[in-house]
Amino acid sequence: MQENKNIHDSNGTGAVQLLKRLFNLKTDTDKVGTIELINSNVEFQSANAWTLVFAILIASVGLNLNSAAVIIGAMLISPLMGPIVGVGFALGVYDFALLKKSTKNLAAAVFISIVASTIYFILSPLSEVQSELLARTRPSFFDVLIAFFGGAAGIVAISRKEKSNAIPGVAIATALMPPLCTAGFGLATQNFSYFFGALYLFVINSVFISISTFIFVRYLGFYKSTDVESAHRKKINRWITYVGIVVLIPSFFMAWYLQRESFFKSQANKYIAQELRSERSLVLESEIVYNFKNPKIKVALLGEPLDDDELIILKDKAKFYSLSPESIEIRQSTFSESLEKKMGQKLSTTERASTELQIKLKQNEAELNSFKNLATLSKKVSEEMNVVFPRIVGVFVSKKNVEKSDKTIEVSVLVHWGSTPGKSDLAKASEFLSKRLSVDKAYILHLKGI
């Protein structure tokens, strides 16, 4: 018995030691290398500024095209993580010079990002709101968790003697770039709900990456840059707590709102599928609109109409789905009404086509009549001209341009002479024709010889 107990104790102790060894972060912490790396990443010089602009533009294009791959690529090259981690690290070691530099560089990065993305979305020909963009306008408590754990993974990876590839993953998971691009879209389109929602998401990410960095820097026992009195340390800790709480509170409300919206839409879809679809009617279309005060479920039914009592019973069934009967709006139409409506649309289209055809026929008829009139006129003028000028074989009158925008009437006249006329005959014939035809302009061509 005693031997078995010793084995059990030995196994228990071994398991505990294994867990301690696995989760002990202090054994391979590279404090000097971490400080150097964080200080170098905080620097925001010309190369970083240009890289940030290019990353912002790439992310903006990705949001515009709804391309997750492009957005991820932009996050990988973004230098935004450096100043944010720098703020948390500076607070953890009381390095106020580093804190000032990190805060200043972060503010500059945010300003550059919003300006660049705003300019892009003003110039972009694509203005449709895509799902990747919408996802950055409604942050919640879950984004707080992502930022906190992402920041923790980041500082743990940075502080190792053997650097891992966790930093790119942290940049992708915490998604620092897309919220700033979405804020720029909000400014460009003057949609301030998008602007403030996206900016709040960026604040959540920045604050909780910094807080998790602060916590792990304290836990790992980094050397303090300056000696700070206990009262001053408590004050700093208190302010960090206050900032965290202030940023956290709205996220709880938004998470609760998202949960309510998701539940309402799920129950509404179940209600429509199980109660409104029947052998008597079809659901033509449905729309679920959620807001906190007055959510609505709008449904259009096609088929045998329901009477008032049946509609009341149908709406009351919404209670079994945790829905309010007042939120249900049902529009009904019968097959015959639908058919009449479609036939009416087709008839109106047919009538319009018929009217256009009649107008065209009248225009063609008028055109034909004008040609007939010109043929008669040509014959009559030929007979008259032949009396005065026996050498004229024939006169042919045709339209040059009838009823122009200035209401002028012009004709072309071909005079066929049997033999070559003299100059005086040509002048007299032209004068006679101009007076005889009574038009604004007559273009007369004399064809000489047989």
Order of alpha helices (4+ residues) and beta strands (2+ residues): alpha-alpha-alpha-alpha-alpha-alpha-alpha-alpha-alpha-alpha-alpha-alpha-beta-beta-alpha-beta-alpha-beta-beta-alpha-beta
